[in-house]
Amino acid sequence: MEPFNPEEYKTDIQIRFSRYSKEELVNLYNEQVDIADSGTMPLAYISALKDALLNTGLDCSRIIKGNNIQFADKVKIDGNKLARIQLETTTPLSEEGNKASSSQYHETERKEKKQTMILSKFTGTILKVVVVVALIVAASTKQPYSYYMFIRWLVMASSLFFAYKAYASKQEGIIFVYVGMAILFNPFQKFWFHKDTWHVIDYGVAFFVASTIFIERIKNLNKFGSSPMD
């Protein structure tokens, strides 16, 4: 495996960011405010994002100080400049009190969203592992009829859940695969196949679900330029 090259990575990121609109770049910045501290991202990624924002022609002084880009508050496009998204308050505060309250609110909100995202991904991964193991057991061992009914319910329910998650993350292509799995294993209008055929189906679905775990792992690591083998 070739060693990670920061300059090559930065060039690739700059090319990708050059195709983004102003709104997309601002949304990308806001996403990083939500899910990560700047210290967790490679310098090449931070530098490329900073250059891309500066190249939009917008006044980025709100988030870029000197050569540094700050991930503190969400921003929006206001004319030809970036402005911090104001928080609604019910009572007037002093300028210092407002800054402190805003900073604490954003810090708490960012931590809560990050924890929710991690928990959601962890739960989805655990569920996929359960499905893979259950299908392999069904295909490789002899089980009572009740176990195969359990498999139908498990695969159908989990497939619908994964389809919803795919829809929420705008992964349209994989939605139809999960819906097809839910239909195939549904316990209401059963599909009857020979035992050997079901074994092939079970192994195939288990392999597919396991591959999605690996693919998601690679995507999450490559998002910040890390090696998938680290």
N, C-alpha and C positions, 0 to 999 in steps of 0.2 A: 504493500500500500504506500502511495506517495505521501511524503510529509505535508502537513497543512501549510499552505503558503498564504500569509496574510495579505500580501499585495495582490496576488491573483484573485483571492476571495473579494477584496475591496473592489477590484475592477469589475468582477462579475456582478456584485451588488450595485455598483454605480450604473452599469448598463441596464439592470432591471429597474432601478429607481428612475432612470431617465424616461421610462415609458409611463410612469405614474403621473396622474394629474395632481394639481395642487391639493384638491380635496382628499385624494387617496393618500398623499404623503402626510397630510395633517392627521388623518385617521390612523395611519401607521404609527405616528408619534404618540397619539393618545393611547393606542393599544399598549405601547411600551411603558407608558406611565402607569397603566392598570396592572400589568402582569409581571413587571421586572424592574429591578433596580439597575441603574446604569452600570454599576460595577460588575454585573453578571454578564454583560454583553461584550463581545470582542471590540477592541478599539477600531478595527477596520469597519465594522458594522456601524458603530456610532459616527465615525468620520464620514462614511458614505451617506448616511441619513442627513447629517448636518449639511454636507455639500449640496445634496439634492434639494433641501429646503431653501438654501441660499440661492440656488439657481432658479427658483420659481419667481424671483423678483419681489417677493414679499418682504416686508420689514419683520425680521425674525429676532429683533432685540429682546423680545419677551422671554425667549427660551435659549438664545445663543449669546453668551457673554465671552467676548474675545474669541478664543479658539475652542471654547467648551460649549457643549450643548447640555442643558439641564432638563432632567425628567422629574419635574416637581408638580406642575399643574397641567390639566388639560387645556387646550387652546382651540380657538376657532378663527376662521378667516373673517376679518372685519375690514372691508375695503381692500386696501393694499398692505395690510399688516396683520400680524397674529395677535389676538387678544385673549387673555385668560377667561375661561368660562366662569362667570360669576355665580356664586351660590346665593340662593334665596334665603334671606333672614327675616325673621318676624319682629326682631327688636334691633334698634340701632346700636352699633358698637363703635368704640373708638378705633382709629386706624390701626393701632398696634394690636388691640384685642381682636379686630376682624382678621388681621393677618395670622395671628396665632390660632384662632378658631378655624380658619380656612385650611391652614397647614395640618392641623390635627385631624380635621374631617377627611382631607384627601389621603392622609397616611392611613387612617382607619379603613376608609373605603377601599383603598388599594390592597391592603392586607386581607380584608374580607373577600374581595373578588379573587385574589390570588389563591387563597385557601379553598374557596368554593370551586375554582377551576381545577386545582390539584385533586380535590376530593372527588369531583365528577369524573376526571380521567382515571383515577385510581379505581373507583367503583366500576367503571366500564371495563377496565382491563381485568379486574377480578372476575366479573361476570363472563367475559370471553374465555378466560382460563377454565372456569367451571363448565362452560358449554363444550369446550374442546375435550376435556377429560371425560365428561359424561358420554360424548359421542364415541370416543375411542373405546370406552368400556362396553358400550352397546354393540360396537362392531366386532370386538375381539373376544367377548365372553358371552356365555349363555345366561340370560337374565329372565326373570318372570315377566309376564305380560304387563304387570303394573309398572315395571321400570320403563318399558318402551312407551307407555302412555305418559309417564313423567317426562320422558325425552321430548315427546310431541309438545307438551305444554311449555317446557323449558325453552326449546328452540323457537317456538312460535312467539312467546312473550318477549324473549331477549331480542329476536330479530326485529320485532316491531319497535322495541326500545332503541336499537341501533339505527333503525331507519329514521326515527324521529331525530336522533342526534346528528345523523348525516344531513337531514333536511335543515336543521338549525345551523349547521356549519357550511351550508351551501355546497355539499358534495352530492350533486344530483345523480351522478352516474351509479353510485353504489347503492342508492336508495332502492332501485328496482331489484337488486340482488337480494337484499334483506327482505323485501316484500315477497319475493319468490320463495325464499326459505320459509317464511311464515306460512305461506299458502301450502307448501309441500308438506310441512310437518303439522298442519292444523289438526286438532283432534275432533273436529266437528264433521267435516266432510273428508274422510280419510282416503288417502291414496294407498292402494294395495299393490305391493311389489313382492317379488320373490326375495327370500331372506338374503341371498347373495347380493342381489341388487341393492337392498337396503344397506348392506355392509359397505358397498362401494360409495353409496350416497353419504353415509355417516363419515367415512374417512375423508371424502371430498369436502364436505362442509367443515369438518374439523380442521383440515388443512387451510381452507379459505379463511376461517376465523383466526387461526393462529398467524397466518400471513399478515392480516390487518394489524395485529399487535406489533409485529416487527416493523411494518411500514410506518405506523404511527410513531414508533420509537425513533426511526430514522428521520422523519419529518421534524419532530420536536428538537432533535439534536442539531440537524442541519440548519434549522431556523437561525441559530446563533453561531453557525460556523464550526461546531464541534464535530469531532470524528465519531461516527456511529459505533466504533469499536472501543471508545474510551469508557 
